Amino acid sequence: MSQHQEGASRYGWLLTTRRFVMAAAGCAAVLPAASRALAATNGPVLPEDEKFMRMALDEARRGDYPFGTVIVRDNQVIARGRNQGRTKDDPTAHGEMEAIHSCLADHGSQALVGSTLYTSGEPCAMCMGAILWCHIGRLVFAASVQQLSTKIEQIMISSADLAAKASFAPISITGGVLAAEEMELFK
C-alpha cells in the first residue's frame, strides 16, 4: 500500500465526517426558507374563495389554454383575464398578465396594492414576478405547478419559492382551491 493510500484510509473517516457536517449545515441553511415557503402556501381558505375561483375557472374555459384569473378588491371583481397566447401570438399573454393589464388600464396601479388575485393555475415565474411587483396582497390558486406539469410543460418554481425571495412584497398564498376542477379542463 502506498503512503498516499494509507493516509487516505487512515483519514477517510474524517473526510466523511466533514462531508456530513457540510451537508447538514447546507440543509440547515435551506430549511428555514423552505419552511417559510411551505407555510406561505398553506394560507387560510376563506368563505369567498370558492366563489371567486369559480369565476377564474369560467375565464379559463374561454382561454387558449385553460388558465383564467380574476382580481378582487373589497369583495368586488375589478379585473378579469384568460390565457390568450395563441390568439395574440404573445407568449406573455397569460391570464394573470391579462388581468393585471386590464386592472391597470381601468383602475391604475394603486387598485392592485393589497388586492387578491385568483387564478386557476399556480402562476409561472413571469406571472408571479408581476404579482409581487404589483404588491398584490393575496394569491389564491387552484392547481399547483406540480399538478400542471403532468399536463403541460412548466418551469418548476413554486409561487412560495419566488415570494420567499421578495421580502419587499409580503403576500399570503393559498393553493389547491378547486384544483380538481382546473385539472379537468385539460381533458
URQUIDA-V268543 format. One record per backbone hydrogen bond with DSSP energy under -1.0 kcal/mol. CO is the residue of the C=O (numbers start at 1). NH is the residue of the N-H. Records with the same first field share a line. If there is no record, write none. Layout:
BEGIN
CO = NH / NH
END
This chain:
BEGIN
2 = 6
3 = 7
4 = 8
5 = 9
6 = 10
7 = 11
11 = 15
12 = 16
13 = 17
14 = 18
15 = 19
16 = 20
17 = 21
18 = 22
19 = 23
20 = 24
21 = 25
22 = 26
23 = 27
24 = 28
25 = 29
26 = 30
27 = 31
30 = 34
31 = 35
32 = 36
33 = 37
34 = 38
35 = 39
36 = 40
37 = 41
39 = 42
40 = 173
41 = 175
46 = 49
48 = 52
49 = 53
50 = 54
51 = 55
52 = 56
53 = 57
54 = 58
55 = 59
56 = 60
57 = 61
59 = 62
60 = 63
65 = 67
67 = 83
68 = 120
69 = 81
70 = 118
71 = 78 / 79
72 = 116
73 = 76
76 = 73
79 = 71
81 = 69
83 = 64
84 = 88
85 = 90
90 = 93
92 = 94
93 = 84
94 = 98
95 = 99
96 = 100
97 = 101
98 = 102
99 = 103
100 = 104
101 = 105
102 = 106
103 = 107
104 = 108
109 = 112
112 = 115
115 = 137 / 138
116 = 72
117 = 140
118 = 70
119 = 142
120 = 143
124 = 128
125 = 129
126 = 130
127 = 131
128 = 132
129 = 133
130 = 134
131 = 136
132 = 135
135 = 114
137 = 172
138 = 117
139 = 174
140 = 119
141 = 177
142 = 176
143 = 122
144 = 148
145 = 149
147 = 150
148 = 151 / 152
155 = 157
158 = 162
159 = 163
160 = 164
162 = 165
163 = 166
166 = 169
172 = 139
173 = 43
174 = 141
176 = 179
178 = 182
179 = 183
180 = 184
182 = 185
183 = 186
184 = 187
END
